[in-house]
Amino acid sequence: MRAGMELRTWLCPALDVTLPRPSRRPPDRVETSAQLALLSRRCAWCMVLPGRAMATFRLALIQLQVSSIKSDNLTRACGLVRKAATQGAKIVSLPECFNSPYGTNYFPEYAEKIPGESTQKLSEVAKECSIYLIGGSIPEEDAGQLYNTCAVFGPDGTLLVKHRKLHLFDIDVPGKITFQESKTLSPGDSFSTFETPYCRVGLGICYDIRFAELAQIYAQKGCQLLVYPGAFNLTTGPAHWELLQRGRAVDNQVYVATASPARDEKASYVAWGHSTVVNPWGEVLAKAGTEETIVYSDIDPLEMIQLQHTYSPHHIS
């Protein structure tokens, strides 16, 4: 053991194992790869898998204006994905229900198998652009059941993971909004993560963000970025959209990103918009308005790990 290291141990709560502990606090800033390697071994909240590139990567959130014409939605979505890729985005997310209007009466009409028309387009454009593409969500039909499903594709076009919305959006706010996804949809039953060269990503869809335990589980699994395609509305959006994102980020010391459809005042369900990226300190790094746009955020893994280590509630000095 090197000079300056003591024969002490500490308990990493995420991994539930006992690890060697340095006698000194880590430096205030992570400056070298050696310091990064030391921090990355300490806790799942700052876990970096071997071989990951420690370069800044660009995240893009596509706030798509969704219409009632599926083919138009697919064409515009793929065009915006290509635009994001030309701007250097390595991970790109579409919004919830990007190929279909959001509503229980639309889900059966627009539902597809996976693989199917929409996911085939996503696979092709992910491969064309050599990016990780989080396919927002689409209504999925499988064995007579309908799901709200997010399909993720890698740079080679391979389907990496399929996340079915776990918590269905059933709400009744008297005088404001009533909606019941469970009238037509079934809930998913599994957690969904995928690996990139930059970080591990955990997935949720819209209402999933309200359940803190899901984010906690993802953090314990070593996720450093949580992405929630979502379509909050004009009642829940101004009240809780940003609040929940910042809460999940600070609670778990992770980055949180949400991709919303653009607002359409004429739609039967009006989305809040305001796609957002939040860092582990709870700071809003990037935020859209209500129109169709692409939100970009450059995420630095070195800064990510420093924030996670320094401010984690599980940090032991």
Disulfide bonds with the S-S distance in Angstrom:
none
